[in-house]
């Protein structure tokens, strides 16, 4: 995993991409792009420069346990993460058959 670039209190997240097998229940073969979305973090708020409408967002701890999950609503440009989360996690955005993931440090 690569970490993001930090400018002041803005952390631009560098996301890797993985293909999800369409024969598994997670993927939707009709939806998704292999280009990672542009996402950045200010405090506990994620901002989407690239639309992620209908994608699933997971926050995963170091034991591979999903500690937060939500479906990103249509038209969402930002999303506040729970204040109870702090420390280093893996951010996952699942769009169709693609999993975008990277390190996220929450205050």
C-alpha positions, 0 to 999 in steps of 0.5 A: 500500500502506498500512503497519500501526499499531505499538503497542510491538513489535506491528505491526497490518497493514493489508491491501488486497484484490484480486479474483483472476480465477476463470478463472486457476489461482490462485483457488478460486471455492468458498473465500474472503471479501472481508473482510481478515483481522486479522493482526499482527506481533511480531518475525518472528512473524505472528499471525492473529486471523482464521482463514486456514486453507488460505490461501497466504501469500507474502512478496514482495520489492521486485522482485516475487520471492516469497522465502517461501511457505507454506500456512497450516495449519488451526487456525494462530493464529501463524506464525514467518517465517524469521529470514533475512528482514529489511527491507520486503516485501509480505505476501500472503495468497491465500484463494480468489479474494481476494488480501490484501496490505500492507507488512510490515517484518521486523527 
